[in-house]
Amino acid sequence: MSSETKFAKVKIEGVFNLEEFSAEYEMTPEEFLNFHNKHCSFQELLTLSLPKYVEYVYIPSDKFETRDQKLLKSATLDLPVVSSEKTYGVVIKFLPKNLQIHYRIKIKRTPFHLELTKEKTYVNNQEIDKVVEQLFEKAEQVLYPLQMSVKKNGGLENIINHEEIAKRWKADCLPKMKDYYQSETTDQILTQMDKAYANLNLKKEMFERNIFYKLFFLPVYRSYPQFLKKDFLHVYFSGLAQEIAYETESVLNKEYTRGNKIALKITGTEDENLFNKNRIKGEANLLYKLNKETGEIFSITGYLSTFEKNTEYKIDFQLYEQ
C-alpha cells in the first residue's frame, strides 16, 4: 500500500457483518458504506440492507493501519527462544480450607532451557512454623536451582540437573534432616522423598501434581486454527487426592490487550464420569497473558473448581511478572 493510497482493500473471511466490521474500524455503518462505495467498482457497490456476498471492502488507510497495529499476525504461538531473567510472584488459594500460599520464583531462560529458583513459601501470610511443613519446605529447597528442558509446545521435558539434585539431597540435606526430625511420621516422609530424589525424571508426576508447574508448563505454544482450540485439561486436587478432567476451549484473542499483551483464555467444564453424573460440575477458567515481543508468560490468573458431596473445592491461581 503506497503512501498516496487513501484506502486499504480488506479481504473478508466468512460472513460479512456490517455493524461488527464498522465498529472494529471505529466507523459507523453509514460512514463505512459511503467510503466503500466511493472507491469500489460498480459490481462491488453495497447497501445498508445487505446481506450480499462480499469478497473485498474498501476502508480509509489510516483506519486500517490503526486497527492493523492491534492485531495478532498469526494464530500460532511460538515458544520463546530468548535469553532472559524474570521474577514472578505466585499466590495460590485453596478452598474450602481457606489456605493461601505465596512465594516468589526466579526464572532464568535460554532457548529450550529454564533454570528456576524458588524463594521462601508463606502460608496465610506467615512464615511456615509447623514441623511437617518446615520439613517439606527444607526438602523442597534441595530442588533449586532446578534446570529443566522444555518441549516446543512449552511442556516440561526433562530435569537436566537431576544428578546434582540427588547428590545435594544425599550428601547434605537428608543426614541433617534425619538428625533434626526424629519421629515415625517424618521418617516415612523422608523415605518417600529419598525415592523421589534418587531420579526426578522418573518422578515427573510430582511436578504434574504441583499447580504452579502444571500451569506454567501447560503446552500453550501451538497453533489455534480460527483462533480456537478444543482440548482436555487434567488437574490434581491435593485436598481430594484426585485428578479432575476438564473439557476445555482455548480462545486466542485476535487483538493485543490494552497493555499490549497476547491474551489466551482457557475455559471449560468438568468432564462427566460415573461419579459426578448427576452432580454440579466444576469449571476451569484461566487467562494467560504473554509478552507481545517474546511470547514469554507475563501473567496467569484464574481458578479451577470441582465438587465433592456438594462442597466446592477450588484452586485460585495468580502469577504475575514482577
C-alpha positions in Angstrom: 0.0 0.0 0.0 1.7 3.2 -1.1 1.6 6.4 0.8 -0.6 8.0 -2.0 -3.3 5.4 -1.5 -6.0 6.7 0.7 -7.8 3.4 1.1 -7.0 -0.1 2.0 -8.6 -3.2 0.4 -9.6 -5.7 3.0 -10.4 -9.4 2.2 -13.5 -10.6 4.0 -13.3 -14.1 5.6 -16.7 -15.8 6.2 -20.0 -13.9 6.6 -19.7 -10.1 6.4 -21.3 -8.4 9.4 -21.7 -4.7 8.6 -22.2 -3.5 12.2 -19.3 -5.5 13.7 -16.9 -4.7 10.8 -17.6 -0.9 11.0 -17.2 -0.9 14.8 -13.8 -2.7 14.5 -12.6 0.1 12.4 -14.2 2.8 14.5 -16.7 3.9 11.9 -20.5 4.0 11.7 -22.1 1.6 9.1 -23.1 4.7 7.1 -19.5 6.2 7.1 -18.1 2.8 6.0 -20.6 2.4 3.2 -20.1 5.9 1.9 -16.4 5.4 1.8 -16.5 1.9 0.3 -19.0 2.9 -2.4 -16.8 5.9 -3.4 -13.8 3.7 -4.0 -15.1 0.3 -5.2 -16.1 -0.8 -8.7 -19.8 -0.9 -9.8 -20.2 -4.6 -9.1 -18.9 -4.1 -5.5 -21.4 -1.4 -4.5 -23.1 -2.2 -1.2 -26.3 -1.0 0.5 -27.3 -0.8 4.2 -29.9 -3.6 3.5 -27.3 -6.3 2.9 -26.8 -9.3 3.0 -24.8 -9.7 -0.1 -21.7 -11.8 -0.7 -18.7 -9.6 -0.2 -15.1 -10.6 -1.1 -13.3 -7.3 -0.6 -14.2 -4.0 1.0 -12.5 -0.6 1.0 -11.7 1.4 4.1 -9.6 4.6 4.8 -5.9 3.6 5.1 -5.4 5.4 8.4 -8.3 3.4 9.9 -6.7 0.2 8.5 -3.3 1.0 10.0 -4.7 1.8 13.4 -6.6 -1.5 13.5 -3.7 -3.5 12.0 -1.3 -2.5 14.8 -3.7 -4.0 17.3 -4.0 -7.4 15.6 -2.0 -10.6 16.0 -0.4 -11.5 12.8 -0.7 -15.3 13.3 -2.9 -17.8 15.1 0.2 -19.7 16.2 2.0 -19.1 19.5 5.7 -19.9 19.3 7.8 -21.0 22.2 10.0 -18.0 23.4 13.6 -18.5 22.2 15.1 -15.6 24.1 17.5 -15.4 27.0 16.1 -13.5 30.0 15.8 -13.4 33.7 12.4 -12.8 35.3 10.9 -12.9 38.8 7.3 -14.0 39.3 5.0 -13.6 42.3 2.8 -16.6 42.9 -0.4 -16.6 45.1 -2.5 -19.8 45.4 -5.7 -20.1 47.4 -7.3 -23.4 48.3 -11.0 -23.7 49.2 -12.7 -24.9 51.3 -9.6 -25.0 53.5 -9.1 -21.2 53.3 -5.4 -21.8 52.8 -3.3 -19.3 50.9 0.3 -19.8 50.0 2.6 -17.3 48.3 6.2 -17.1 47.1 8.5 -15.6 44.5 10.2 -17.7 41.9 13.1 -16.6 39.6 13.3 -18.0 36.1 16.4 -17.7 34.0 15.6 -18.6 30.4 17.7 -19.7 27.5 16.2 -21.3 24.4 14.6 -24.6 25.4 16.0 -24.5 28.9 14.8 -22.9 32.1 16.5 -22.5 35.5 14.1 -22.0 38.4 15.0 -20.8 41.9 12.1 -20.6 44.4 12.2 -18.3 47.4 10.6 -18.9 50.8 6.9 -20.0 51.0 4.4 -18.2 53.2 1.2 -19.8 54.4 -1.6 -17.4 55.1 1.0 -14.5 55.0 3.0 -16.2 57.8 6.4 -17.9 57.7 6.0 -21.7 58.0 6.1 -22.9 61.6 4.6 -26.4 61.7 7.2 -29.2 61.9 6.0 -31.3 58.9 5.5 -28.2 56.8 9.0 -27.0 57.6 10.3 -30.4 56.7 8.7 -30.2 53.3 9.9 -26.6 52.7 13.5 -27.6 53.5 13.4 -30.7 51.4 11.8 -28.7 48.5 14.7 -26.2 48.6 17.0 -29.0 47.6 15.4 -28.9 44.2 16.7 -25.4 43.4 18.3 -24.3 41.3 16.2 -26.6 39.1 17.2 -26.9 35.5 14.6 -28.0 33.0 14.4 -28.6 29.3 11.1 -27.8 27.6 9.3 -29.1 24.6 8.4 -27.0 21.6 4.9 -26.6 22.9 6.1 -25.3 26.3 5.5 -28.6 28.1 8.1 -29.9 30.6 10.5 -32.4 29.0 13.3 -33.3 31.4 15.1 -32.3 34.6 18.6 -31.6 33.4 20.4 -31.4 36.7 18.7 -34.4 38.4 22.0 -36.0 39.3 23.2 -32.8 41.0 19.9 -32.6 43.0 20.2 -36.2 44.1 23.8 -35.5 45.3 22.7 -32.4 47.2 19.9 -34.4 48.9 22.0 -37.4 49.8 25.2 -35.6 51.0 23.7 -32.6 52.8 20.0 -32.4 53.3 19.0 -36.0 54.2 21.6 -36.6 57.0 20.8 -33.2 58.6 17.1 -33.8 58.5 17.4 -37.3 60.0 19.2 -35.8 62.9 16.8 -32.9 63.4 13.4 -34.5 62.7 13.1 -37.7 64.7 9.6 -39.3 64.6 7.9 -42.1 62.7 5.9 -39.6 60.6 9.0 -37.7 59.5 10.9 -40.9 58.8 8.2 -42.1 56.4 8.1 -38.7 54.6 11.9 -38.7 54.3 11.9 -42.3 52.9 9.4 -41.2 50.2 11.4 -38.1 49.4 14.6 -40.2 49.2 13.0 -42.3 46.5 11.8 -39.3 44.6 15.1 -37.5 44.6 17.0 -40.6 43.5 15.9 -39.8 39.9 13.5 -36.9 39.4 12.9 -37.8 35.8 11.2 -41.0 36.9 9.0 -38.9 39.2 7.8 -36.2 36.9 4.2 -36.7 38.1 5.4 -34.8 41.2 5.6 -31.7 39.0 2.4 -32.5 37.2 0.6 -32.6 40.6 2.0 -29.2 41.6 -0.3 -26.5 40.3 2.5 -24.0 39.6 4.4 -26.4 37.3 1.1 -27.7 35.8 0.0 -24.2 34.7 3.4 -22.6 33.9 4.4 -25.6 31.7 1.0 -26.0 30.1 1.6 -26.6 26.4 0.1 -23.4 25.2 2.7 -22.8 22.4 0.9 -24.2 19.4 -1.5 -23.4 16.6 -5.1 -22.2 17.2 -7.0 -22.7 14.0 -9.6 -19.9 13.6 -8.0 -18.6 17.0 -9.7 -21.5 18.8 -8.7 -25.0 20.1 -10.7 -27.6 22.0 -8.8 -29.8 24.4 -8.7 -31.6 27.8 -7.0 -30.4 30.9 -6.2 -32.7 33.9 -5.5 -31.0 37.3 -4.6 -32.7 40.5 -6.6 -31.5 43.6 -4.4 -32.3 46.6 -7.4 -31.7 49.0 -9.2 -34.6 47.4 -6.1 -36.6 46.4 -7.5 -37.0 42.9 -7.2 -35.7 39.3 -10.1 -33.7 37.8 -10.5 -33.6 34.0 -12.0 -30.6 32.1 -13.2 -30.4 28.6 -11.7 -27.0 27.5 -11.8 -24.4 24.8 -8.8 -22.2 24.3 -9.5 -18.8 22.6 -6.6 -16.8 21.4 -7.6 -13.1 21.4 -7.2 -11.6 17.8 -6.3 -8.3 19.3 -3.5 -7.4 21.7 -4.7 -6.3 25.2 -4.7 -2.6 26.2 -1.4 -3.3 27.9 -0.1 -4.7 24.6 -0.1 -8.4 25.7 -1.2 -11.5 23.8 -4.3 -13.0 25.7 -5.2 -16.6 25.7 -8.5 -17.6 27.5 -9.0 -21.2 28.6 -12.4 -22.1 29.8 -14.1 -25.4 30.4 -16.4 -27.7 32.4 -15.6 -30.7 34.4 -15.8 -33.9 32.3 -18.7 -36.1 33.2 -18.0 -39.5 34.7 -19.7 -42.2 36.7 -19.0 -40.4 40.0 -20.3 -36.9 39.1 -23.1 -37.8 36.6 -26.0 -36.0 38.4 -23.9 -33.5 40.3 -22.9 -29.9 39.9 -19.8 -29.8 37.7 -16.7 -27.8 38.4 -15.2 -25.2 36.0 -11.8 -24.2 34.6 -11.3 -20.5 33.9 -7.8 -19.3 33.2 -6.3 -16.3 31.4 -2.8 -16.3 30.1 -1.1 -13.1 29.1 2.1 -13.3 27.1 4.6 -10.6 26.1 4.0 -9.3 22.6 7.6 -9.3 21.5 8.9 -12.5 23.1 5.9 -14.7 23.8 7.1 -15.2 27.4 4.4 -15.6 30.1 3.6 -12.3 31.8 0.7 -13.5 34.0 -1.6 -16.4 34.6 -4.8 -15.8 36.5 -8.0 -17.8 37.2 -9.4 -20.7 39.0 -10.2 -24.4 38.8 -13.1 -26.0 40.7 -14.8 -29.3 41.4 -17.5 -30.6 43.9 -17.4 -33.3 46.4 -20.5 -34.1 48.5 -21.9 -30.6 47.5 -18.7 -28.9 48.8 -16.8 -26.8 46.3 -13.1 -27.4 46.1 -11.4 -24.5 44.3 -7.8 -23.6 43.4 -7.5 -19.8 42.8 -4.2 -19.1 41.0 -2.4 -15.9 40.3 1.1 -15.5 38.8 2.5 -12.1 37.8 5.8 -10.9 36.4 7.4 -8.5 38.9 
